[in-house]
Amino acid sequence: MRVQLENDTIRVRIDEDELGELLDNVALLGSTAFGKAFTMRYAIDATERDACVLDGNAHEWRLEVPRTQLLDLKARLPSKDGLIFDIPGLDTVATKVLFDVDVKDSLKRRKG
């Protein structure tokens, strides 16, 4: 799993094995150390909700992605088109979540 943060956007890119884990109710866990200052921990879960939900704080957050949309994404692999979610902010702009499956990984699997 790769997580990129830029401005008001979170980009999550996983491979097909990780997508399988999500669909089997296994959370994907990751962390990023910012030197000695702090470590950010994050988890991605598939849920039965209708919308994508972001919860937690700056050091530890969880992204809940609708299972139905993950299943739709799986059905159209390989695809460069992932999932896009807008999560409203309190008094700020919305956070955009870009969620995709690595197309190179998908193509390699189909050739092998």
A tleap script that builds the chain and sets N, CA, C and O, in Angstrom:
source leaprc.protein.ff14SB
mol = sequence {
  NMET ARG VAL GLN LEU GLU ASN ASP THR ILE
  ARG VAL ARG ILE ASP GLU ASP GLU LEU GLY
  GLU LEU LEU ASP ASN VAL ALA LEU LEU GLY
  SER THR ALA PHE GLY LYS ALA PHE THR MET
  ARG TYR ALA ILE ASP ALA THR GLU ARG ASP
  ALA CYS VAL LEU ASP GLY ASN ALA HIE GLU
  TRP ARG LEU GLU VAL PRO ARG THR GLN LEU
  LEU ASP LEU LYS ALA ARG LEU PRO SER LYS
  ASP GLY LEU ILE PHE ASP ILE PRO GLY LEU
  ASP THR VAL ALA THR LYS VAL LEU PHE ASP
  VAL ASP VAL LYS ASP SER LEU LYS ARG ARG
  LYS CGLY
}
set mol.1.N position { 0.848 -1.169 0.000 }
set mol.1.CA position { 0.000 0.000 0.000 }
set mol.1.C position { 0.894 1.233 0.000 }
set mol.1.O position { 1.865 1.325 0.751 }
set mol.2.N position { 0.540 2.166 -0.855 }
set mol.2.CA position { 1.240 3.450 -0.879 }
set mol.2.C position { 0.227 4.546 -0.588 }
set mol.2.O position { -0.869 4.571 -1.150 }
set mol.3.N position { 0.615 5.445 0.295 }
set mol.3.CA position { -0.243 6.564 0.664 }
set mol.3.C position { 0.521 7.844 0.378 }
set mol.3.O position { 1.653 8.019 0.829 }
set mol.4.N position { -0.110 8.740 -0.376 }
set mol.4.CA position { 0.490 10.032 -0.677 }
set mol.4.C position { -0.430 11.133 -0.173 }
set mol.4.O position { -1.645 11.076 -0.361 }
set mol.5.N position { 0.154 12.122 0.462 }
set mol.5.CA position { -0.589 13.284 0.944 }
set mol.5.C position { -0.102 14.508 0.191 }
set mol.5.O position { 1.098 14.776 0.131 }
set mol.6.N position { -1.040 15.247 -0.383 }
set mol.6.CA position { -0.682 16.487 -1.065 }
set mol.6.C position { -1.846 17.453 -0.969 }
set mol.6.O position { -2.950 17.162 -1.430 }
set mol.7.N position { -1.590 18.604 -0.367 }
set mol.7.CA position { -2.622 19.611 -0.146 }
set mol.7.C position { -3.837 18.968 0.521 }
set mol.7.O position { -3.717 18.445 1.629 }
set mol.8.N position { -4.978 18.995 -0.114 }
set mol.8.CA position { -6.208 18.439 0.475 }
set mol.8.C position { -6.568 17.089 -0.143 }
set mol.8.O position { -7.740 16.717 -0.192 }
set mol.9.N position { -5.551 16.353 -0.617 }
set mol.9.CA position { -5.793 15.084 -1.292 }
set mol.9.C position { -5.005 13.956 -0.626 }
set mol.9.O position { -3.829 14.106 -0.293 }
set mol.10.N position { -5.680 12.832 -0.444 }
set mol.10.CA position { -5.048 11.594 0.010 }
set mol.10.C position { -5.145 10.619 -1.147 }
set mol.10.O position { -6.242 10.341 -1.631 }
set mol.11.N position { -4.023 10.099 -1.592 }
set mol.11.CA position { -4.027 9.096 -2.652 }
set mol.11.C position { -3.578 7.767 -2.065 }
set mol.11.O position { -2.510 7.673 -1.461 }
set mol.12.N position { -4.397 6.749 -2.246 }
set mol.12.CA position { -4.084 5.411 -1.768 }
set mol.12.C position { -3.993 4.500 -2.985 }
set mol.12.O position { -4.932 4.410 -3.777 }
set mol.13.N position { -2.854 3.827 -3.126 }
set mol.13.CA position { -2.680 2.872 -4.226 }
set mol.13.C position { -2.304 1.527 -3.615 }
set mol.13.O position { -1.353 1.419 -2.840 }
set mol.14.N position { -3.075 0.504 -3.984 }
set mol.14.CA position { -2.833 -0.836 -3.470 }
set mol.14.C position { -2.645 -1.793 -4.654 }
set mol.14.O position { -2.889 -1.427 -5.804 }
set mol.15.N position { -2.206 -3.026 -4.355 }
set mol.15.CA position { -2.140 -4.028 -5.410 }
set mol.15.C position { -3.336 -4.970 -5.270 }
set mol.15.O position { -4.138 -4.830 -4.346 }
set mol.16.N position { -3.451 -5.916 -6.176 }
set mol.16.CA position { -4.616 -6.797 -6.171 }
set mol.16.C position { -4.668 -7.696 -4.933 }
set mol.16.O position { -5.757 -8.000 -4.446 }
set mol.17.N position { -3.519 -8.125 -4.419 }
set mol.17.CA position { -3.512 -8.932 -3.186 }
set mol.17.C position { -4.097 -8.133 -2.024 }
set mol.17.O position { -4.874 -8.660 -1.227 }
set mol.18.N position { -3.723 -6.870 -1.933 }
set mol.18.CA position { -4.245 -6.025 -0.861 }
set mol.18.C position { -5.744 -5.784 -1.032 }
set mol.18.O position { -6.479 -5.731 -0.046 }
set mol.19.N position { -6.197 -5.639 -2.264 }
set mol.19.CA position { -7.628 -5.513 -2.509 }
set mol.19.C position { -8.347 -6.771 -2.025 }
set mol.19.O position { -9.410 -6.679 -1.412 }
set mol.20.N position { -7.780 -7.932 -2.295 }
set mol.20.CA position { -8.345 -9.183 -1.817 }
set mol.20.C position { -8.424 -9.227 -0.302 }
set mol.20.O position { -9.418 -9.690 0.258 }
set mol.21.N position { -7.380 -8.747 0.365 }
set mol.21.CA position { -7.385 -8.704 1.829 }
set mol.21.C position { -8.514 -7.810 2.334 }
set mol.21.O position { -9.246 -8.180 3.252 }
set mol.22.N position { -8.650 -6.628 1.725 }
set mol.22.CA position { -9.728 -5.726 2.136 }
set mol.22.C position { -11.085 -6.402 2.004 }
set mol.22.O position { -11.921 -6.323 2.903 }
set mol.23.N position { -11.290 -7.062 0.881 }
set mol.23.CA position { -12.578 -7.711 0.638 }
set mol.23.C position { -12.795 -8.927 1.537 }
set mol.23.O position { -13.924 -9.387 1.703 }
set mol.24.N position { -11.699 -9.450 2.122 }
set mol.24.CA position { -11.784 -10.549 3.090 }
set mol.24.C position { -11.825 -10.028 4.529 }
set mol.24.O position { -11.585 -10.780 5.473 }
set mol.25.N position { -12.130 -8.745 4.688 }
set mol.25.CA position { -12.253 -8.106 6.009 }
set mol.25.C position { -10.947 -8.002 6.780 }
set mol.25.O position { -10.940 -8.057 8.010 }
set mol.26.N position { -9.845 -7.852 6.060 }
set mol.26.CA position { -8.549 -7.613 6.692 }
set mol.26.C position { -8.176 -6.155 6.438 }
set mol.26.O position { -8.081 -5.727 5.287 }
set mol.27.N position { -7.968 -5.402 7.498 }
set mol.27.CA position { -7.582 -3.999 7.352 }
set mol.27.C position { -6.144 -3.900 6.858 }
set mol.27.O position { -5.288 -4.693 7.251 }
set mol.28.N position { -5.888 -2.932 6.003 }
set mol.28.CA position { -4.527 -2.645 5.568 }
set mol.28.C position { -3.950 -1.605 6.514 }
set mol.28.O position { -4.554 -0.555 6.735 }
set mol.29.N position { -2.788 -1.895 7.069 }
set mol.29.CA position { -2.159 -1.012 8.048 }
set mol.29.C position { -0.856 -0.474 7.501 }
set mol.29.O position { -0.123 -1.186 6.814 }
set mol.30.N position { -0.566 0.773 7.800 }
set mol.30.CA position { 0.683 1.380 7.381 }
set mol.30.C position { 1.108 2.462 8.344 }
set mol.30.O position { 0.340 2.881 9.210 }
set mol.31.N position { 2.343 2.911 8.183 }
set mol.31.CA position { 2.828 4.012 9.010 }
set mol.31.C position { 3.938 4.743 8.268 }
set mol.31.O position { 4.621 4.176 7.416 }
set mol.32.N position { 4.097 6.005 8.610 }
set mol.32.CA position { 5.149 6.835 8.050 }
set mol.32.C position { 5.798 7.601 9.195 }
set mol.32.O position { 5.123 8.308 9.944 }
set mol.33.N position { 7.116 7.454 9.325 }
set mol.33.CA position { 7.849 8.181 10.358 }
set mol.33.C position { 8.323 9.510 9.782 }
set mol.33.O position { 8.857 9.565 8.674 }
set mol.34.N position { 8.124 10.565 10.537 }
set mol.34.CA position { 8.588 11.897 10.166 }
set mol.34.C position { 9.790 12.219 11.050 }
set mol.34.O position { 9.707 13.009 11.990 }
set mol.35.N position { 10.904 11.582 10.714 }
set mol.35.CA position { 12.114 11.741 11.515 }
set mol.35.C position { 11.845 11.325 12.950 }
set mol.35.O position { 11.205 10.304 13.200 }
set mol.36.N position { 12.333 12.116 13.885 }
set mol.36.CA position { 12.096 11.849 15.303 }
set mol.36.C position { 10.868 12.580 15.822 }
set mol.36.O position { 10.487 12.424 16.982 }
set mol.37.N position { 10.245 13.386 14.951 }
set mol.37.CA position { 9.132 14.230 15.387 }
set mol.37.C position { 7.899 13.415 15.760 }
set mol.37.O position { 7.356 13.587 16.851 }
set mol.38.N position { 7.450 12.530 14.873 }
set mol.38.CA position { 6.270 11.711 15.143 }
set mol.38.C position { 6.127 10.649 14.062 }
set mol.38.O position { 6.792 10.705 13.027 }
set mol.39.N position { 5.261 9.692 14.312 }
set mol.39.CA position { 4.916 8.663 13.330 }
set mol.39.C position { 3.419 8.752 13.064 }
set mol.39.O position { 2.615 8.831 13.993 }
set mol.40.N position { 3.058 8.740 11.792 }
set mol.40.CA position { 1.654 8.736 11.397 }
set mol.40.C position { 1.278 7.287 11.090 }
set mol.40.O position { 1.939 6.618 10.296 }
set mol.41.N position { 0.220 6.818 11.723 }
set mol.41.CA position { -0.286 5.468 11.475 }
set mol.41.C position { -1.640 5.570 10.792 }
set mol.41.O position { -2.442 6.450 11.103 }
set mol.42.N position { -1.886 4.652 9.851 }
set mol.42.CA position { -3.156 4.700 9.136 }
set mol.42.C position { -3.632 3.284 8.837 }
set mol.42.O position { -2.849 2.339 8.743 }
set mol.43.N position { -4.947 3.180 8.692 }
set mol.43.CA position { -5.591 1.904 8.376 }
set mol.43.C position { -6.646 2.151 7.312 }
set mol.43.O position { -7.313 3.185 7.298 }
set mol.44.N position { -6.782 1.174 6.419 }
set mol.44.CA position { -7.809 1.218 5.391 }
set mol.44.C position { -8.699 -0.003 5.614 }
set mol.44.O position { -8.199 -1.120 5.744 }
set mol.45.N position { -10.002 0.204 5.660 }
set mol.45.CA position { -10.967 -0.870 5.881 }
set mol.45.C position { -12.047 -0.834 4.815 }
set mol.45.O position { -12.393 0.233 4.309 }
set mol.46.N position { -12.582 -2.006 4.473 }
set mol.46.CA position { -13.789 -2.094 3.656 }
set mol.46.C position { -14.970 -2.130 4.619 }
set mol.46.O position { -14.947 -2.866 5.605 }
set mol.47.N position { -15.997 -1.339 4.336 }
set mol.47.CA position { -17.161 -1.298 5.223 }
set mol.47.C position { -18.447 -1.426 4.426 }
set mol.47.O position { -18.453 -1.363 3.197 }
set mol.48.N position { -19.528 -1.606 5.157 }
set mol.48.CA position { -20.844 -1.710 4.539 }
set mol.48.C position { -21.503 -0.339 4.388 }
set mol.48.O position { -22.648 -0.256 3.945 }
set mol.49.N position { -20.812 0.720 4.743 }
set mol.49.CA position { -21.353 2.078 4.601 }
set mol.49.C position { -21.532 2.425 3.131 }
set mol.49.O position { -20.947 1.797 2.248 }
set mol.50.N position { -22.350 3.433 2.892 }
set mol.50.CA position { -22.573 3.912 1.522 }
set mol.50.C position { -21.536 4.940 1.095 }
set mol.50.O position { -21.345 5.171 -0.099 }
set mol.51.N position { -20.871 5.555 2.056 }
set mol.51.CA position { -19.922 6.624 1.754 }
set mol.51.C position { -18.560 6.309 2.357 }
set mol.51.O position { -18.441 5.522 3.296 }
set mol.52.N position { -17.550 6.937 1.799 }
set mol.52.CA position { -16.196 6.828 2.341 }
set mol.52.C position { -16.112 7.708 3.592 }
set mol.52.O position { -16.598 8.838 3.596 }
set mol.53.N position { -15.494 7.183 4.647 }
set mol.53.CA position { -15.402 7.908 5.915 }
set mol.53.C position { -13.939 7.984 6.335 }
set mol.53.O position { -13.210 6.994 6.263 }
set mol.54.N position { -13.522 9.155 6.770 }
set mol.54.CA position { -12.186 9.369 7.309 }
set mol.54.C position { -12.343 9.759 8.765 }
set mol.54.O position { -13.080 10.691 9.085 }
set mol.55.N position { -11.648 9.044 9.657 }
set mol.55.CA position { -11.789 9.291 11.089 }
set mol.55.C position { -10.419 9.213 11.746 }
set mol.55.O position { -9.505 8.587 11.210 }
set mol.56.N position { -10.277 9.838 12.885 }
set mol.56.CA position { -9.030 9.769 13.637 }
set mol.56.C position { -8.433 11.138 13.863 }
set mol.56.O position { -9.144 12.141 13.927 }
set mol.57.N position { -7.108 11.167 13.984 }
set mol.57.CA position { -6.388 12.423 14.184 }
set mol.57.C position { -5.122 12.413 13.325 }
set mol.57.O position { -4.899 11.478 12.556 }
set mol.58.N position { -4.309 13.433 13.455 }
set mol.58.CA position { -3.138 13.577 12.592 }
set mol.58.C position { -2.126 12.443 12.751 }
set mol.58.O position { -1.389 12.138 11.814 }
set mol.59.N position { -2.085 11.823 13.915 }
set mol.59.CA position { -1.115 10.762 14.156 }
set mol.59.C position { -1.647 9.374 13.851 }
set mol.59.O position { -0.872 8.447 13.615 }
set mol.60.N position { -2.969 9.224 13.854 }
set mol.60.CA position { -3.559 7.913 13.652 }
set mol.60.C position { -4.932 8.081 13.016 }
set mol.60.O position { -5.857 8.591 13.648 }
set mol.61.N position { -5.060 7.652 11.766 }
set mol.61.CA position { -6.342 7.820 11.094 }
set mol.61.C position { -6.753 6.544 10.374 }
set mol.61.O position { -5.931 5.675 10.080 }
set mol.62.N position { -8.052 6.459 10.100 }
set mol.62.CA position { -8.655 5.290 9.469 }
set mol.62.C position { -9.543 5.758 8.324 }
set mol.62.O position { -10.341 6.685 8.464 }
set mol.63.N position { -9.379 5.088 7.190 }
set mol.63.CA position { -10.193 5.355 6.021 }
set mol.63.C position { -11.089 4.145 5.804 }
set mol.63.O position { -10.607 3.022 5.653 }
set mol.64.N position { -12.392 4.382 5.791 }
set mol.64.CA position { -13.365 3.307 5.577 }
set mol.64.C position { -13.944 3.471 4.176 }
set mol.64.O position { -14.564 4.488 3.865 }
set mol.65.N position { -13.734 2.458 3.335 }
set mol.65.CA position { -14.137 2.509 1.935 }
set mol.65.C position { -15.321 1.562 1.724 }
set mol.65.O position { -15.282 0.422 2.188 }
set mol.66.N position { -16.366 2.012 1.036 }
set mol.66.CA position { -17.533 1.153 0.803 }
set mol.66.C position { -17.175 -0.130 0.042 }
set mol.66.O position { -16.578 -0.082 -1.033 }
set mol.67.N position { -17.549 -1.266 0.617 }
set mol.67.CA position { -17.272 -2.572 0.015 }
set mol.67.C position { -17.873 -2.686 -1.399 }
set mol.67.O position { -17.243 -3.241 -2.299 }
set mol.68.N position { -19.084 -2.162 -1.586 }
set mol.68.CA position { -19.724 -2.278 -2.908 }
set mol.68.C position { -18.887 -1.599 -3.990 }
set mol.68.O position { -18.799 -2.096 -5.113 }
set mol.69.N position { -18.280 -0.476 -3.656 }
set mol.69.CA position { -17.451 0.221 -4.642 }
set mol.69.C position { -16.137 -0.513 -4.872 }
set mol.69.O position { -15.604 -0.498 -5.981 }
set mol.70.N position { -15.608 -1.162 -3.826 }
set mol.70.CA position { -14.396 -1.971 -3.995 }
set mol.70.C position { -14.674 -3.167 -4.904 }
set mol.70.O position { -13.838 -3.533 -5.730 }
set mol.71.N position { -15.848 -3.772 -4.748 }
set mol.71.CA position { -16.218 -4.897 -5.609 }
set mol.71.C position { -16.374 -4.449 -7.063 }
set mol.71.O position { -15.963 -5.162 -7.978 }
set mol.72.N position { -16.962 -3.275 -7.278 }
set mol.72.CA position { -17.084 -2.720 -8.628 }
set mol.72.C position { -15.706 -2.463 -9.235 }
set mol.72.O position { -15.474 -2.743 -10.411 }
set mol.73.N position { -14.797 -1.929 -8.422 }
set mol.73.CA position { -13.435 -1.673 -8.887 }
set mol.73.C position { -12.755 -2.985 -9.269 }
set mol.73.O position { -12.113 -3.066 -10.316 }
set mol.74.N position { -12.889 -3.996 -8.444 }
set mol.74.CA position { -12.282 -5.307 -8.719 }
set mol.74.C position { -12.800 -5.872 -10.040 }
set mol.74.O position { -12.031 -6.454 -10.806 }
set mol.75.N position { -14.080 -5.710 -10.311 }
set mol.75.CA position { -14.698 -6.267 -11.512 }
set mol.75.C position { -14.172 -5.628 -12.798 }
set mol.75.O position { -14.232 -6.243 -13.863 }
set mol.76.N position { -13.663 -4.411 -12.710 }
set mol.76.CA position { -13.199 -3.752 -13.933 }
set mol.76.C position { -11.672 -3.681 -14.056 }
set mol.76.O position { -11.151 -2.945 -14.894 }
set mol.77.N position { -10.956 -4.442 -13.223 }
set mol.77.CA position { -9.493 -4.471 -13.321 }
set mol.77.C position { -9.060 -5.221 -14.572 }
set mol.77.O position { -9.761 -6.147 -14.983 }
set mol.78.N position { -7.947 -4.870 -15.195 }
set mol.78.CA position { -7.105 -3.731 -14.866 }
set mol.78.C position { -7.715 -2.426 -15.383 }
set mol.78.O position { -8.294 -2.382 -16.468 }
set mol.79.N position { -7.575 -1.391 -14.601 }
set mol.79.CA position { -8.133 -0.102 -14.965 }
set mol.79.C position { -7.328 1.019 -14.326 }
set mol.79.O position { -6.922 0.925 -13.168 }
set mol.80.N position { -7.106 2.067 -15.086 }
set mol.80.CA position { -6.452 3.255 -14.535 }
set mol.80.C position { -7.435 4.095 -13.734 }
set mol.80.O position { -7.034 4.952 -12.946 }
set mol.81.N position { -8.725 3.846 -13.939 }
set mol.81.CA position { -9.756 4.616 -13.255 }
set mol.81.C position { -10.056 3.980 -11.900 }
set mol.81.O position { -10.594 2.876 -11.819 }
set mol.82.N position { -9.703 4.687 -10.858 }
set mol.82.CA position { -9.961 4.200 -9.512 }
set mol.82.C position { -11.216 4.834 -8.947 }
set mol.82.O position { -12.109 5.261 -9.679 }
set mol.83.N position { -11.258 4.882 -7.640 }
set mol.83.CA position { -12.392 5.474 -6.932 }
set mol.83.C position { -12.018 6.877 -6.476 }
set mol.83.O position { -10.870 7.131 -6.114 }
set mol.84.N position { -12.979 7.779 -6.492 }
set mol.84.CA position { -12.759 9.149 -6.027 }
set mol.84.C position { -13.858 9.483 -5.029 }
set mol.84.O position { -15.044 9.292 -5.297 }
set mol.85.N position { -13.436 9.985 -3.870 }
set mol.85.CA position { -14.377 10.362 -2.820 }
set mol.85.C position { -14.071 11.788 -2.375 }
set mol.85.O position { -12.907 12.184 -2.305 }
set mol.86.N position { -15.106 12.550 -2.075 }
set mol.86.CA position { -14.952 13.866 -1.455 }
set mol.86.C position { -15.515 13.765 -0.046 }
set mol.86.O position { -16.687 13.444 0.148 }
set mol.87.N position { -14.662 14.045 0.933 }
set mol.87.CA position { -15.068 13.995 2.334 }
set mol.87.C position { -15.156 15.423 2.839 }
set mol.87.O position { -14.145 16.124 2.893 }
set mol.88.N position { -16.362 15.867 3.213 }
set mol.88.CA position { -16.533 17.261 3.649 }
set mol.88.C position { -15.661 17.594 4.854 }
set mol.88.O position { -15.435 16.758 5.729 }
set mol.89.N position { -15.180 18.823 4.879 }
set mol.89.CA position { -14.428 19.320 6.025 }
set mol.89.C position { -15.342 20.086 6.960 }
set mol.89.O position { -16.490 20.370 6.617 }
set mol.90.N position { -14.839 20.423 8.147 }
set mol.90.CA position { -15.655 21.195 9.097 }
set mol.90.C position { -15.822 22.620 8.582 }
set mol.90.O position { -16.892 22.991 8.101 }
set mol.91.N position { -14.773 23.408 8.684 }
set mol.91.CA position { -14.798 24.770 8.150 }
set mol.91.C position { -13.719 24.921 7.089 }
set mol.91.O position { -13.204 26.016 6.861 }
set mol.92.N position { -13.385 23.813 6.445 }
set mol.92.CA position { -12.317 23.820 5.450 }
set mol.92.C position { -12.844 23.195 4.155 }
set mol.92.O position { -13.991 22.756 4.079 }
set mol.93.N position { -11.993 23.169 3.164 }
set mol.93.CA position { -12.365 22.529 1.911 }
set mol.93.C position { -12.481 21.021 2.123 }
set mol.93.O position { -11.962 20.482 3.100 }
set mol.94.N position { -13.151 20.361 1.217 }
set mol.94.CA position { -13.302 18.907 1.297 }
set mol.94.C position { -11.952 18.230 1.090 }
set mol.94.O position { -11.072 18.757 0.409 }
set mol.95.N position { -11.809 17.073 1.681 }
set mol.95.CA position { -10.643 16.234 1.428 }
set mol.95.C position { -11.011 15.293 0.292 }
set mol.95.O position { -12.032 14.609 0.346 }
set mol.96.N position { -10.184 15.265 -0.721 }
set mol.96.CA position { -10.405 14.362 -1.853 }
set mol.96.C position { -9.581 13.103 -1.605 }
set mol.96.O position { -8.394 13.179 -1.288 }
set mol.97.N position { -10.219 11.945 -1.753 }
set mol.97.CA position { -9.538 10.659 -1.619 }
set mol.97.C position { -9.515 10.003 -2.990 }
set mol.97.O position { -10.564 9.774 -3.593 }
set mol.98.N position { -8.320 9.700 -3.481 }
set mol.98.CA position { -8.128 8.968 -4.726 }
set mol.98.C position { -7.675 7.568 -4.337 }
set mol.98.O position { -6.642 7.409 -3.687 }
set mol.99.N position { -8.428 6.567 -4.724 }
set mol.99.CA position { -8.159 5.196 -4.316 }
set mol.99.C position { -8.081 4.334 -5.562 }
set mol.99.O position { -9.060 4.221 -6.299 }
set mol.100.N position { -6.915 3.717 -5.809 }
set mol.100.CA position { -6.805 2.897 -7.008 }
set mol.100.C position { -5.960 1.656 -6.776 }
set mol.100.O position { -5.226 1.542 -5.794 }
set mol.101.N position { -6.092 0.730 -7.721 }
set mol.101.CA position { -5.305 -0.493 -7.728 }
set mol.101.C position { -4.231 -0.322 -8.788 }
set mol.101.O position { -4.518 0.104 -9.907 }
set mol.102.N position { -3.001 -0.653 -8.439 }
set mol.102.CA position { -1.849 -0.486 -9.323 }
set mol.102.C position { -2.091 -1.221 -10.643 }
set mol.102.O position { -2.132 -2.451 -10.675 }
set mol.103.N position { -2.249 -0.467 -11.721 }
set mol.103.CA position { -2.576 -1.059 -13.021 }
set mol.103.C position { -1.415 -1.906 -13.542 }
set mol.103.O position { -1.656 -2.904 -14.222 }
set mol.104.N position { -0.172 -1.543 -13.248 }
set mol.104.CA position { 0.976 -2.339 -13.690 }
set mol.104.C position { 0.947 -3.717 -13.032 }
set mol.104.O position { 1.233 -4.724 -13.681 }
set mol.105.N position { 0.606 -3.762 -11.759 }
set mol.105.CA position { 0.474 -5.035 -11.055 }
set mol.105.C position { -0.625 -5.878 -11.694 }
set mol.105.O position { -0.443 -7.076 -11.909 }
set mol.106.N position { -1.756 -5.263 -11.995 }
set mol.106.CA position { -2.884 -5.979 -12.601 }
set mol.106.C position { -2.519 -6.539 -13.978 }
set mol.106.O position { -2.844 -7.685 -14.287 }
set mol.107.N position { -1.853 -5.743 -14.794 }
set mol.107.CA position { -1.465 -6.200 -16.137 }
set mol.107.C position { -0.459 -7.335 -16.055 }
set mol.107.O position { -0.550 -8.303 -16.811 }
set mol.108.N position { 0.505 -7.223 -15.137 }
set mol.108.CA position { 1.513 -8.262 -14.960 }
set mol.108.C position { 0.860 -9.590 -14.568 }
set mol.108.O position { 1.268 -10.645 -15.055 }
set mol.109.N position { -0.134 -9.550 -13.705 }
set mol.109.CA position { -0.833 -10.759 -13.278 }
set mol.109.C position { -1.526 -11.440 -14.454 }
set mol.109.O position { -1.539 -12.666 -14.557 }
set mol.110.N position { -2.088 -10.645 -15.320 }
set mol.110.CA position { -2.846 -11.207 -16.433 }
set mol.110.C position { -1.943 -11.776 -17.521 }
set mol.110.O position { -2.346 -12.670 -18.264 }
set mol.111.N position { -0.715 -11.251 -17.612 }
set mol.111.CA position { 0.241 -11.778 -18.591 }
set mol.111.C position { 0.897 -13.060 -18.085 }
set mol.111.O position { 1.264 -13.937 -18.866 }
set mol.112.N position { 1.037 -13.154 -16.747 }
set mol.112.CA position { 1.757 -14.292 -16.150 }
set mol.112.C position { 0.926 -15.428 -15.927 }
set mol.112.O position { 1.399 -16.452 -15.433 }
savepdb mol mol.pdb
quit
